[in-house]
Amino acid sequence: MTSIVFSHSTGAALRAAEVLNAGGLVGLPTETVYGLAARADLDDSVRKIFRAKGRPADHPLILHISSITDLLRYAINVPPEALALVEQCWPGPLTLLLHKSAEVSHLVTGGRDTVAIRVPANDCARNIIDLCGHGVAAPSANVFGHVSPSTAQHVYDDLGDHVDLIIDDGDCTIGVESTIVDFTTPQPQLLRPGGLAVEDLELIMGQKLGMPSGESRASGMLASHYAPKCTVVLAENIAEARAMHDATPNSRVLDHWDKIPIYAASLYTQMRQADRDGISTIIAVLPPKTGLGYAIGDRLSKASFL
């Protein structure tokens, strides 16, 4: 039976680390979404992630570490531009794709020689990883392709007894996944917009990010993803959304109310609530394609992809 433990309860982080070190799976809170964590050097534990999520084995996972000082333990040939981002953006919702070290299992990387890696900003997550003593593989703690979890209850609703322990640290503060930047290409590329604005990253680096081409090589790059059970259609503005709502039976409008951080933090909860309420169609208003709005638009586009 899965236990849900509050992060501020006595010994919660220590208990989570013990479960990870024993080869179990932990629902791990982060500032972006809840992750399904396993110790990344235990291949049998990593395989449990793929089985629990129904995730393809060639779809790489993100490696979470507790400190910037651990970066060179898991990555090699880290370029100066990547180090510049690390120094200013970690801990935080930024994932870097780098060449992996020998310590990183090919199960984590989907058979590739590159590893996606980040330091989460959530204090509880970093404490657990630090106590564990090793980086953890932690994709979103949901059924593959479904809406990501932004609360501990979402983790339990999707994965139930597939998870040995869920640490409840409240609602995720950002609510969409991390930004992913690829530093294994001649020009750094944006693989996934996320919790850190692309404009801010480019300002730190002093250069523009390229756009990816070719196969999916990191989490969240598939055309269809982040989808609720109901249909998602997109509207350019609230007037268009209301007109579509009036013409669409059993529909509900999702709007950003000119508060983009609130839209991001509540997006997945609203999608899940629509499913619980038996809504047939979500009509989602697209936010401006800047800052956090870029990431929200990416998630909505993938949720609506047929």
C-alpha positions in Angstrom: 0.0 0.0 0.0 1.4 3.4 -1.0 2.0 5.9 1.8 1.6 9.6 1.4 3.9 11.5 3.8 3.9 15.3 4.3 7.4 16.8 3.7 7.4 18.6 7.0 6.6 15.5 9.0 9.4 14.1 11.1 11.8 12.0 9.1 9.9 12.3 5.7 13.1 13.0 3.7 15.1 10.3 5.4 12.3 7.8 4.8 12.2 8.7 1.1 15.9 8.3 0.8 15.7 4.9 2.5 13.0 3.8 0.0 15.2 5.0 -2.9 18.3 3.2 -1.6 16.3 0.0 -1.2 15.3 0.1 -4.9 11.8 1.6 -4.5 10.0 4.4 -6.3 9.1 7.7 -4.6 6.7 10.4 -5.7 9.0 13.4 -5.5 7.8 17.0 -5.2 9.6 19.6 -7.3 8.8 23.2 -8.1 7.7 22.2 -11.6 5.7 19.0 -11.4 5.9 15.9 -9.2 8.4 13.3 -10.3 8.5 9.5 -10.2 12.0 9.0 -8.7 14.3 6.0 -8.6 18.0 5.9 -7.8 19.6 6.3 -11.2 22.4 3.8 -10.7 20.0 1.0 -9.8 19.0 -0.4 -13.2 16.2 -2.6 -11.8 14.7 0.5 -10.1 14.9 2.6 -13.3 13.1 -0.2 -15.1 10.3 0.1 -12.6 9.8 3.7 -13.7 9.2 2.7 -17.3 6.8 -0.1 -16.2 4.8 2.1 -13.8 4.3 4.8 -16.4 4.0 2.7 -19.5 6.8 4.8 -20.9 8.8 3.6 -24.0 12.2 2.4 -23.0 13.9 4.6 -25.6 12.3 7.8 -24.2 15.1 9.4 -22.0 14.6 10.4 -18.4 15.8 13.5 -16.6 18.5 13.0 -13.9 18.0 15.1 -10.8 20.9 16.0 -8.6 21.1 17.9 -5.3 23.9 20.3 -6.0 25.8 22.1 -8.8 28.9 20.5 -7.5 27.6 17.1 -8.7 27.3 18.2 -12.3 30.7 16.9 -13.4 30.1 13.6 -11.7 27.4 12.8 -14.3 28.3 15.0 -17.3 31.5 15.5 -19.4 32.7 18.2 -21.7 30.4 20.8 -20.3 30.8 24.0 -22.4 31.2 27.5 -20.9 27.7 28.6 -22.0 26.2 25.8 -20.1 28.2 26.6 -17.0 27.0 30.2 -17.2 23.4 29.1 -17.1 24.1 26.7 -14.3 25.7 29.4 -12.1 22.7 31.7 -12.5 19.7 29.3 -12.9 20.4 26.4 -10.6 18.6 25.4 -8.5 15.7 26.0 -10.8 13.5 24.8 -13.6 16.3 24.4 -16.2 17.4 21.1 -17.6 20.6 20.8 -19.7 21.3 18.1 -22.2 25.0 17.2 -22.0 27.4 14.4 -22.9 27.0 11.8 -20.1 29.8 10.4 -17.9 30.4 6.7 -17.3 28.3 6.9 -14.1 25.1 7.4 -16.0 23.2 4.2 -17.1 22.0 3.9 -20.7 18.6 3.0 -19.2 18.3 6.6 -17.9 19.3 8.1 -21.3 17.2 5.8 -23.5 20.4 4.3 -25.0 21.9 7.7 -25.9 25.3 9.1 -24.9 23.7 12.2 -23.6 22.0 13.0 -20.3 19.4 15.5 -19.3 20.2 16.9 -15.9 19.0 19.5 -13.4 19.0 20.7 -9.8 15.4 21.3 -8.6 14.6 24.4 -6.6 12.4 22.5 -4.2 14.2 22.2 -0.9 12.5 18.9 0.0 13.6 17.3 -3.3 17.2 18.4 -2.9 17.3 17.1 0.7 16.0 13.7 -0.4 18.5 13.4 -3.2 21.3 14.5 -0.9 20.4 11.9 1.7 20.1 9.3 -1.0 23.7 10.0 -2.0 23.1 9.6 -5.7 21.3 11.3 -8.5 17.7 10.1 -9.2 15.9 9.6 -12.4 12.6 11.4 -12.1 10.2 11.9 -15.0 6.7 13.2 -14.2 4.8 10.9 -11.9 1.9 10.1 -14.2 0.8 7.6 -16.8 2.9 8.3 -20.0 1.3 10.9 -22.2 -1.3 11.9 -19.6 -1.5 15.3 -17.8 1.4 15.8 -15.5 0.9 15.8 -11.7 1.1 19.1 -9.7 -0.1 17.6 -6.4 0.7 14.5 -4.4 -2.9 13.4 -4.9 -2.4 13.5 -8.7 0.5 11.1 -8.3 -1.7 8.6 -6.4 -4.6 9.0 -8.8 -2.4 8.0 -11.8 0.0 5.5 -10.3 -1.5 4.2 -7.1 0.4 1.3 -5.6 3.1 1.4 -8.3 4.7 4.0 -6.0 6.2 2.9 -2.7 6.1 6.4 -1.1 4.7 9.8 -2.1 6.1 12.9 -0.4 3.4 15.6 -0.2 5.0 19.1 -0.3 1.8 20.9 -1.5 1.0 22.2 -4.9 3.9 22.8 -7.3 4.7 26.5 -7.5 5.5 26.7 -11.2 3.2 23.9 -12.5 4.8 23.2 -15.9 8.0 21.2 -16.6 11.5 22.6 -16.8 13.0 24.3 -19.8 15.4 22.0 -21.7 18.4 23.3 -23.5 20.7 21.0 -25.6 24.4 21.7 -25.3 25.5 18.7 -27.4 24.9 20.5 -30.7 27.2 23.2 -32.3 24.6 25.9 -31.5 22.7 25.4 -28.2 19.1 24.4 -29.0 15.8 24.8 -27.1 14.3 21.3 -26.8 11.4 22.2 -24.6 10.1 25.6 -23.3 9.4 25.5 -19.6 9.6 27.2 -16.2 12.5 29.5 -17.2 11.8 32.0 -19.9 13.8 31.5 -23.2 14.4 35.3 -23.3 16.2 35.2 -19.9 18.4 32.3 -20.9 19.4 33.9 -24.1 20.3 37.1 -22.3 22.5 35.2 -19.8 24.2 33.3 -22.7 24.5 36.3 -25.0 23.2 34.3 -27.9 20.0 32.9 -29.5 18.9 29.4 -29.0 18.4 27.3 -32.1 15.3 25.1 -32.7 15.6 21.3 -32.8 15.2 19.1 -35.8 15.1 15.3 -36.2 14.1 12.7 -33.6 12.9 13.3 -30.0 15.9 13.3 -27.7 14.5 14.6 -24.5 11.4 14.5 -22.3 8.4 16.3 -23.7 9.4 16.5 -27.3 6.7 14.2 -28.7 4.0 15.8 -30.7 1.2 14.4 -28.5 1.7 14.7 -24.7 0.3 16.2 -21.5 -3.3 15.2 -22.6 -6.4 14.8 -20.5 -9.0 12.3 -21.4 -11.3 15.0 -22.8 -10.7 16.8 -26.1 -8.6 20.0 -26.0 -9.2 22.7 -28.6 -7.3 26.0 -28.8 -8.6 29.6 -29.0 -6.6 32.7 -29.8 -8.5 34.9 -27.4 -11.4 34.9 -24.9 -14.0 36.1 -27.3 -13.2 33.2 -29.7 -13.2 30.8 -26.8 -16.7 32.0 -25.6 -18.1 31.6 -29.1 -16.7 28.1 -29.4 -18.1 27.3 -25.9 -21.6 28.4 -26.9 -21.4 26.1 -29.9 -19.9 23.1 -28.2 -22.0 21.0 -25.8 -20.5 20.1 -22.4 -17.4 22.3 -22.9 -15.4 24.4 -20.4 -13.2 27.4 -21.1 -9.6 27.7 -19.7 -8.4 31.3 -19.7 -5.2 32.9 -18.4 -7.1 35.9 -16.9 -4.0 38.0 -17.7 -2.1 36.2 -14.9 0.3 33.9 -16.6 1.9 32.4 -13.5 -1.5 31.4 -12.1 -2.4 29.9 -15.5 0.7 27.8 -15.5 0.4 26.7 -11.8 -3.2 25.6 -12.2 -3.1 24.3 -15.8 -2.8 20.6 -15.1 -5.1 20.7 -12.1 -7.8 22.3 -14.3 -7.4 19.7 -16.9 -7.7 16.9 -14.4 -10.7 18.6 -12.8 -12.4 18.7 -16.2 -12.0 15.0 -16.6 -13.4 14.4 -13.1 -16.4 16.6 -13.9 -17.1 14.7 -17.1 -16.4 17.6 -19.4 -16.2 16.6 -23.1 -14.2 19.5 -24.5 -11.7 22.0 -23.0 -11.4 25.2 -24.9 -8.1 26.7 -23.9 -7.1 30.3 -24.5 -3.6 30.6 -25.7 -1.4 33.0 -23.8 1.2 35.3 -25.4 4.2 33.4 -26.8 6.7 35.0 -24.4 8.1 34.0 -21.1 6.1 31.4 -19.2 3.3 31.8 -21.8 5.5 30.1 -24.4 5.7 27.0 -22.2 1.9 27.0 -21.5 1.2 27.2 -25.3 3.6 24.3 -25.9 1.7 22.1 -23.4 -1.7 23.1 -24.7 -0.6 22.4 -28.3 0.6 18.9 -27.4 -2.5 18.2 -25.4 -4.7 19.1 -28.4 -2.6 17.2 -30.9 -4.6 14.4 -32.7 
